[in-house]
Amino acid sequence: MKRLNKMYAIITHMISTLIYIFLSILILQEIKKAYSKAITVSTGVFIFLGNIYFIIRSIKRYVGFQVPELFAFSGGYAFYFLLNLIIIFIPLKIIFYCNNKFLKGKKNILHTIESKMKIIIAGIFIIISYMIIIGTINTYSLKTTHYAIEIPKKKSILKSLKIALISDLHLGYSRNNKQVNKVFAMVKANNPDIILFVGDIFDFYSKNIPVEILNQLKNLKAPLGKHAVWGNHEIYQNPKKIKKLYAAIGVKEVGIINDKLTIWDKRFNLAGRYSIHYDRLGRNRKKLVEIIKHRTKNLPTFVIEHSPHHLPVVYNNNIDLHLSGHTHGGQFFPFQWMVALRYDFVKGLKKIKNTNFIISEGIGFSGIPIRLMSTQEVVIIHITFR
């Protein structure tokens, strides 16, 4: 079954890549009609760069190829530009085609608009360029998001608990020292009882992370310590390397709770899960019911995992709080729509049955250094036990 799933994923990526290249060629032909050879060639180089980036990103998980660092940024921008060009331009061409096909000889406003194709293409280029500039600026913004929730006390001795939730820093790929300094200041200012990392703290190129960044995160302290589960960008890498990196930010091996249960006597149960991508690598993560079977049932139970998949599995097992990240809140337009189709919800707080779900939009970025219609956040959760 897993081989079939992998084969299905590969075929799907191949088909989407061919479609993407075909649409790119159509756009280049229209640019050739409207503009000079020099502009056509330069645009063609840009489109070629975007296509190569898309192909490499599609196959790297299957062949273990790592995208060269410089190309990861330049190709990412080219891909995003081309993607939006396809989304805006192709529907316009379909509308113009239908207008010419079914309203032959009848002049209307669409014919007038189509005759101004040179201006239209220039306008589309300006709009997309503006989106890229704003999206890049937004990658440097950061806010603190607070959630206040009530959880049944059961036999816990706690009256309240404050959790700092950190997700998707993508250090290595994204390594802005000022951004990490902001994270440090925000967490420290809120004086949490426990700090939880829910994966993708480290990305590829992690050997290039400045020591100052690691030390800043190591200096974060909490009475109940720091605990973590790994995300998909971490499980694709060498486990020994990832353990060392977490140790460098003060998360000891005992604090890495992939598929493990930790019980704080008379306080709460904390269960961690490997990312669902662990299953996709054929490594078989434990089922949630297996992880929590030895929990203290008269204490509140929290679960942390990287990706918010299969929420019914969580709320049908009487979990009080589930924390995750991974979605980046969609990260940028138009992926918000695609991500929204894949998950029950992509960010924020939602209560289903007796379970509180919180999905962080994360702090860094993945693939393309753009944040558009999403925010970067440190999440602080204020729990009152009733």
N, C-alpha and C positions, 0 to 999 in steps of 0.2 A: 504493500500500500504506500509506504514512504517513497519507494522508487517511482511509483506512478505519480505521486504528488510532485516529486522533484521534476519528473519529465514534463508534467503539465505546466509547472512554473517556467521551465526553460522554453517550452513551445510558446507559451503566452508572451514571454519577453521577446522572443524572436519575431512573432507576429507584430507586436506593438512597435518594435524597432523598425521593421519594414514599412509599416504605415507612417511612422514618424519621418523616415527618410523620403518616402513618396510625397508627403505633404510639403516637406522642405523644398523639394525640387519644383513643385508647382508654384510655390511662393517666389523662388528664384527666377522662374520664367517670367512672372509678372513684373518683377523688378527690372529684368532685362528689357522688357517692352517700354518701360517708363523712364529709365535712367541710362546714363552713359555707361560705357564698358568699364571704366575705372570703379564706379560705384557698384556695379554688378559684381565685379571680381572681388572687391573688398567685402561686400556682403556675403558672397559665396564662401570666402575663407571663414567668416564668422559662423555661417551656417554649418560648414564642415566641422568646425571646432565643437559646436553644440552637438552634432550628431555623434562624433567620436566619444564625447563625454557620456552621452546617453548609452551608447553601446558598452563602454567600459563599466559604467555603474550597473548595467543590467547583468553582466556576466561575471563580475569580480567575485561575487559570493560563491560561484560554482567552481571557479578556477583558482581562487586564492590570490588573485592579482590585486595589488594595491595601487591606487591611482597616484601618480606622481604629485607631490604637494603643490607645486606651482600650477600644474594643469587642473588640479582640483578646484582652484579658485577661478582661473580664467575660463576654463571649460564650463564651470558651474554658471557663471554669468552668461556665457554664450547660450547655454542650454535654456536658461530661464527666459532670455530675450526671445529665442526662437519659439519656445513653447507658447508664450503669449502672442507672438506674431501669428502662429497657427490658430490659436483660439479666436482671435479677433478677425483675421483676414479670411480664413476659409469659409466661415458662415456668410461673410459678405459676398464672396465669389459665388456661393450657392444661390444666394438671393438674386444676384445679377443674372446668373445663368437661367434661373426659372423665369425671371422677368423677360428676358430675351426670347426664351423658348415659347412661352405661352401668351405673350403680349406683343407679337411681331407687328412692327409698323406703328404701334401706338406709343407715341412719345410720352414719357411721364418723368417724375422727379428722379426715379431710380436711374434712368438713362443719363440724366444730367449729372448725377453723382458719379456714375461709372466713368463718364468722360473726364472726370477730374481725378483719375487714378493716381497721378503723380502727387497731387496734394494729399490724397487719402493716405498713401503709403508714408509720406513724410509725417503726417499727423499721428499715425500709428506708432512710428518710430519715436516721436517725441513723448507720447503717452507712456510707452513701455520704459523709456529711459528715465522718466520721472518716477515711475514705480520702483525701478531699481535703485535710484538715488535715495528715495524715502525709505525703502526696505533696508538698505545698507545702514542708514543712519539709525534705524530702529534696533539694529543688532547691538547697539551700545546703550540702549535704555534698559532700566531694570527697576522693578517695583517690589514692594512687600505686599503680599496678599494674605489677609487674615480671615480665618473661618472659625466661628464659634459653634460648637455642637454639644449636645447632651447625650450621654451614654449611660445605660443602666449600671448602677454601682455594683450590684451583686454583693460579693463578699470582699471587694477590694477595700483597702484601708485609705486609698486616695480620695481626695475631694475634688482635685483638679489635676490636669496634666497639660503641659505646653510642649508641642512637638515642632521642631524645625524640619521641614521637608525640602531636600535639595535634589534636583533632577536634571539630567541631560546637560551637564556642563560641556561635554565633548572636548575636554582638555587634550591638547595635541593638535587637533584640527582647528579648534578655536582656543586661542591662548592669549587672552587680553588681561594683562596684569591689573589694570584699573578695574575691570569688571569683577575679578576675583576679590579685589580689595573692597568693592561695594558689597559683595556677598558676605564677606567676613564682618563688615560693619553692621549690616542688617541683622544677621543672625545674633551677633554679640549683643546688640542693642535690645533684642527681645528676650535674652536670658532664658533659652529653652531648657526644659528638663531632659530632653533627649534629642539627638540629631539623627535623622534617617536619610540615607542616600538610596534612591530607588533606580540606580542604573544609568549607564552611559555617561558616567563622570569622566571616563577616559575613552578617547577615540584613537584612531590610527595616528601615526606620527608622534606617539606619546613620548618617544625618546627625546623629543625637542622641548618638553615642558620645562620652563625655567624653575629652578629650585625655589625661588622666592614664592612662586605660586603654590607649590606643594607645602612649603612651610606655613604659609598664611592659612591654608585649610587645616593643617595639623594643629595650629594654635587655637582652633575652635574647640571649646570645652562645654561639656554638659554633665550634670550629676549622674545621669544614667548612661552616659557614654555615647559613642557613635556606632551605628550599625548600617549595614549595606547589603543590597542584592545587586547582581550584575544585569546589565542590559545587553541588547543584541550586539552592539559595537564592541563590547568587552568579551563576550563568549566566542566571538570570531577570532580572538587573539590568544596568545599563549597564556594559560592560566597562571603559571608561575610569575610571569611579568605583571599581570593584573593584580595579583596578591601583593607583590612588592610595591606597586603604585598605591594601593589602598593603605598599606602599612605606612607609606611615606606621608599620608595625610591623617594618620592617627587612627585608622580603622584596623585593629588587630585581626588576626585570622579568626579568632572566636567571634568577632563582630560581623564577619561575613556569613550571613545566614541564608544562603541559597538552599532551598529545600530543607530548612531546619526550623526547629521550634525552640524559642527561649522563653522561660517562665520566670517572671519576677515575683518572688514569694509575696503573696497577699496584695499584689498590685495588678498585674495584667499578664496575658500571654501575647507574645510577639512571634508571628510566623513569617518566614521569608520564602519566596519562590524564585526559582530560575525563570528567566524570560521564556515565553512560549517559543522563541526562536531556538531554544535548546532542543526542543522536540524536533524542530525542522532540520536540525543537524544530525538527527538520528540518535540522540543521547538519552532520551526518555527521562524527562523530569518527573518527580514524584507527583502523584495526585494530591490535591489539597487535603482530602479526607485522611490520607495516610500521614501527612505532615502534622496535622493537629490532633491525631487520635489520642495522644497522651497529655493534652492540655488540661489545665485545671478548670473544670467546667463552671465553677462558681466564681470565675474571674472574667473580666472583659477580654475579648480576643481581637487583636489587630493583625492584619495581613499586609505585607508590602511585597510588591513585584513590579517589574519594569513596565509591562504592557497591560492595559486594561481589557484583556480578552476574556470571554466567557464569564460575564458577571453573574449569571444564574448559579454557577458552581459556587460562587462566593456567598451570595445571600441565602442560598438553600442550605448552607452549613453553619448558620447562626453566627456569622462574623459581625462584630460591632463596627469595625472601621477598616476600610481597604484603601491603601494609598498607592498611587502609581504615577507614571509620567509617559514618556515615549512619543506621544502624539504631537508635541510642540504646539498644541492648539491649532494644528494645521500648518503652522509656520508661515506660509505665504499663500496669497491668491495665485492660482485657483485650487491648490491642493486642499484647502479647507473643505471643499465640497467632496472630494474623494475620500478624505479621512472621515468625514461625517457619515459617509455611507458604510464605512468599515466597522465603526464602533457605536455602542449605544449612546455615548456622548463623548466629547473630546477634551473638555476642560471644565474646571470648577467643581462644585459640590452638588451631589445628588443623592437623595435617600431612596433606596428601593427596599421595600419591606422593612426589616429592622437594621439594615446595613447602610452606613454612611460611606459613600464613595467620593474620594477626592482625586482628581487628575490634575497634576501640575503641568503648566505649559513649558516648564523647563527654563534653563538659563542660556544655553549656548545655541548653536545651530548645527544642522547636519546637511552635508552635501553642498548647499548653496548659501553663502553668507548674506542672506536676506531674511528679514522678518517683516511681513506685511499683513495687517489685520490679525496679528497675534502679539502677545506681550511676553517679555521675559520676567520671571518672577521667582522670588524666594517665598515659600508658603509657610505661614505660621498657623498652627492649629491649636485652638484653645478648647480643651475638653473639660466639661463639667460632669462629674459623676453624680447621678441622682438615684 
